[in-house]
Amino acid sequence: MNTGFKLALAAVPLALVAACGGGDDLADRLDLANPTVRFVHASPLAPNVSLYRNQGTTSVAQTQATNVAYKSATNYYDIDLSAADWVVKTTVGDVTVGSENIDPKRGNKYTIVALPASSTTNALYVINDPYNKPLSSTSTKLRVMNASFNAANIDVYMTTGVNADISTAMPLIPATAYKTSGPASGNDSQDIPGGTYQIRVTAAGTKTVLFSGQLTFGNNQDLLILTVPDAAATGGVSALVKVEGTAEATSIPVL
């Protein structure tokens, strides 16, 4: 939707626009909202960490991520429009895990993910979601983050029922490489209706299932699924889900 049309729609009374479908902030859909950022600790190898803006010149408290453990996650919160370096450091020892620059744009949502880079090291990745959600849409926004360095590229299938045949099916989100997101950062998240789904993560281009679990969600939600290395799991991979509005990334039950 072009900016001029969105600005025109902004003049429509809120009651009329809200009738198109609730659950999201109207300003987000019109690209009028302040940019937002959130942080997800998705490295089972990393100790507690804290998030800093501009190398710590901005109080860590303003980043809402202080001394947080694996699976901790903030919700989106407003940031200003100035470019800044976002740095993650270990709480003990003040060791830098990684640094990423964000030049925020109005209406966009940014997710900073701490993830394992190998069996002994960690890294950061930033997801930029333009959040171009139509005013009439009630779909949930879904994105996958491949944080499992041991899984290479992955395909993600979301099917209804249990053990639906995927032998000839196309993945909902295909070929997501390690340390990238699907859809790719800078593109909109995948739309999906609310419901109960079986999620299957496979090695890309194959039907070899690395993880199978069940996930239930409603309409107008924002979900981030993260695959993480898990030596105890059959396929070497387990999956977390961050549902916007909840306090952490939780393990998806194995199915």
Disulfide bonds with the S-S distance in Angstrom:
none
